Amino acid sequence: AFPHDGEVVATAIEALQRVTCSRHFSSPTIEIYPPIELVTLGEVHHQNCAIMAPLCSLLAFEAGSTTEHRDALVTCGAVAVPLRALQVAPQDSAGNSVAREAAIAIKRLAYGSSEALLHLRLAGGASLIFDGLRARHDCPSAVRSLLATLAAVCQDAGLREQLVQPSEPQEAVTVLNAILRAAQASHAEDLDIVAQACCALSSLTNAESQSRAGLRALIDRDQICQMLVRAQEAFPESDLQREYCEHLIACAATSDLQSERLLSPHGTEISGLRQRASAPGASQATGRVMQSLTRRRAHMDNFDIYRSLRPLGVGASLPEPAEEMPPEAAEPEGVILGGIFDGLIGQPAAPEPTEPAPPTRRTSFI
């Protein structure tokens, strides 16, 4: 009953998250509980906030622990779990908690991973993060995390262009102003929100050199100045100055944005921008990801929810297949994880000395 009983899963995942993230636990979760099964739980219970908040927190912790753990999760399609949670989280305090943890998980899974960036491209990840940001102006912690994640993932050109394109300046203005409005509505208690907004503006306007200056000229400096005035009134010793914001806008797009914070809530600088080792990109990962996710799809098709309990005699026979939902009530075929699979399988692969396979149908997943 564990994978399908919501109360049992919520209790188990919350306990697992608390124990794993404590200093007294030495074994990583994914060495005890396979990452493929964590992803499966996220797919089954994506609408349950009591499960998704601690599950996203657990994914973020594991992804940030070592590169090997992050890669194991990414290979299993773990990026789809926080994306889906962000897409369906309700507009309440529980949904805000899910959005905050989902944003952190996305950022940590994507950091340094070309596979994860490719998954985000195929799933329309930048658009989902941006939609989540516009919906949560009332939660400063969610806004800060979503801005930080947007800044980090939009260093990738494919994700950036989901929101801002130099050929469409009016749409670019709409996006840039929405980011500033989100920051303006929520920064009073945490000045790092303004810093993260400037980083997001930097990444989104980091087009080719001929277009970059034009895009950055579209940024509404008056809104930034209004936030700076209120910040100085509340925290006179703050490091949040006009020069600091301009520095972030100019340099964040080409900097390492791994740090969770740049400023303390009161505006004291706690982490400066560092030079990025290499530009993030998803294009070189396509062939390798196609193979790994095809293997994951085969694994999912044969997933046995009773496997870990069979030695105890539980689940002597598999349950009958659930009755199919009528067409009008069924979820659209291409959910986020399916979109990742189908998008990757539809990518061109290197030629092989075999007869070409029939073309794979693409699906829409939003």
Long-range contacts (C-beta under 8 A, 24 or more apart in sequence): 2-305, 2-309, 3-37, 3-40, 3-41, 3-44, 3-305, 4-44, 4-305, 6-45, 6-48, 6-50, 6-51, 9-41, 9-45, 9-48, 9-51, 10-48, 10-50, 10-51, 10-54, 13-41, 13-51, 13-54, 13-55, 13-58, 14-50, 14-54, 16-54, 16-58, 17-54, 17-55, 17-57, 17-58, 17-61, 18-54, 20-58, 20-61, 20-62, 21-57, 21-58, 21-61, 28-62, 28-65, 28-66, 28-69, 29-58, 29-61, 29-62, 30-62, 30-69, 30-72, 30-73, 35-62, 35-72, 35-73, 35-75, 35-76, 35-78, 36-76, 36-296, 36-299, 36-300, 36-303, 38-73, 38-76, 38-78, 38-81, 39-73, 39-76, 39-77, 39-78, 39-80, 39-81, 39-337, 40-300, 40-303, 42-78, 42-80, 42-81, 42-84, 42-85, 43-80, 43-81, 43-84, 43-337, 46-81, 46-84, 46-85, 46-88, 47-88, 49-89, 49-90, 49-94, 49-95, 49-97, 49-98, 50-94, 52-81, 52-85, 52-89, 52-98, 52-101, 52-102, 53-94, 53-97, 53-98, 53-101, 54-101, 55-81, 55-85, 56-81, 56-82, 56-85, 56-98, 56-101, 56-102, 56-104, 56-105, 57-101, 57-104, 57-105, 59-105, 59-108, 59-109, 60-101, 60-104, 60-105, 60-107, 60-108, 60-109, 63-105, 63-108, 63-109, 63-111, 64-108, 64-111, 67-112, 70-108, 70-109, 70-111, 70-112, 70-113, 70-116, 71-113, 71-115, 73-109, 74-109, 74-113, 74-115, 74-116, 74-119, 75-115, 75-292, 75-293, 75-296, 76-296, 77-119, 77-293, 77-296, 77-337, 77-340, 77-341, 78-109, 79-106, 79-109, 79-110, 79-116, 79-119, 79-120, 79-123, 79-125, 79-340, 80-119, 80-123, 80-336, 80-337, 80-340, 81-105, 82-106, 82-109, 83-120, 83-123, 83-125, 83-128, 83-336, 84-335, 84-336, 84-337, 86-128, 86-129, 86-132, 87-128, 87-131, 87-132, 87-336, 87-366, 89-132, 91-135, 91-136, 93-139, 96-136, 96-138, 96-139, 96-141, 96-142, 97-142, 99-132, 99-136, 99-139, 99-142, 99-145, 99-146, 100-139, 100-141, 100-142, 100-145, 100-146, 102-132, 103-129, 103-132, 103-142, 103-145, 103-146, 103-148, 103-149, 104-145, 104-149, 104-260, 106-149, 106-153, 107-145, 107-148, 107-149, 107-152, 107-153, 110-152, 110-153, 110-280, 111-152, 111-258, 112-280, 114-280, 114-281, 114-282, 114-283, 114-284, 114-285, 115-282, 115-285, 115-288, 115-289, 115-292, 117-153, 117-156, 117-158, 117-159, 117-280, 117-281, 117-282, 117-285, 118-282, 118-283, 118-285, 118-286, 118-289, 118-344, 119-289, 119-340, 120-153, 120-156, 120-159, 120-282, 121-156, 121-158, 121-159, 121-162, 121-282, 122-339, 122-340, 122-343, 122-344, 123-336, 123-339, 123-340, 123-343, 123-365, 124-162, 124-339, 124-365, 124-366, 125-153, 125-159, 125-162, 126-150, 126-153, 126-154, 126-159, 126-160, 126-162, 126-163, 127-162, 127-163, 127-366, 128-366, 129-153, 130-163, 130-175, 130-178, 133-178, 133-179, 133-182, 134-178, 134-182, 136-182, 137-181, 137-182, 137-185, 137-186, 138-185, 138-186, 139-186, 140-186, 140-187, 140-188, 140-189, 140-190, 140-193, 141-190, 143-182, 143-183, 143-185, 143-186, 143-193, 144-186, 144-190, 144-192, 144-193, 144-196, 146-182, 147-179, 147-182, 147-183, 147-193, 147-196, 147-197, 147-199, 147-200, 148-196, 148-199, 148-200, 148-257, 148-260, 150-179, 150-200, 150-203, 150-204, 151-196, 151-199, 151-200, 151-202, 151-203, 151-252, 151-257, 152-203, 152-257, 152-258, 154-200, 154-203, 154-204, 155-203, 155-206, 155-253, 155-254, 155-257, 155-276, 155-279, 155-280, 156-280, 156-281, 156-282, 157-281, 158-282, 158-283, 160-203, 160-204, 160-206, 160-207, 163-204, 164-204, 164-205, 164-207, 164-215, 166-207, 166-208, 166-211, 166-214, 166-215, 169-214, 169-215, 169-218, 172-204, 172-205, 172-215, 172-218, 173-218, 175-204, 176-201, 176-204, 176-205, 176-218, 176-219, 176-220, 177-220, 177-223, 179-204, 180-219, 180-220, 180-223, 180-224, 181-223, 183-227, 184-223, 184-226, 184-227, 187-227, 187-230, 187-231, 188-230, 188-234, 189-265, 190-265, 191-231, 191-235, 191-238, 191-240, 191-263, 191-264, 191-265, 191-266, 191-267, 192-261, 192-262, 192-263, 192-264, 192-265, 194-224, 194-227, 194-228, 194-231, 194-240, 194-245, 194-263, 195-240, 195-244, 195-245, 195-248, 195-262, 195-263, 196-262, 198-224, 198-245, 198-248, 198-249, 198-252, 199-248, 199-252, 199-257, 199-262, 201-249, 202-248, 202-249, 202-250, 202-251, 202-252, 202-253, 203-252, 203-253, 205-249, 205-253, 206-253, 206-254, 216-249, 219-249, 231-267, 235-266, 235-267, 237-266, 237-267, 237-268, 238-263, 238-266, 238-267, 238-268, 239-263, 239-267, 239-268, 239-269, 240-267, 244-269, 247-273, 248-273, 254-279, 286-344, 286-347, 286-349, 287-349, 287-350, 289-344, 290-344, 290-345, 290-347, 290-349, 293-340, 293-341, 293-344, 293-345, 294-341, 294-344, 294-345, 296-341, 297-341, 332-364, 332-365, 333-363, 334-363, 334-364, 334-365, 335-365, 336-365, 336-366, 338-363, 338-365, 339-363, 339-364, 339-365, 339-366, 340-365
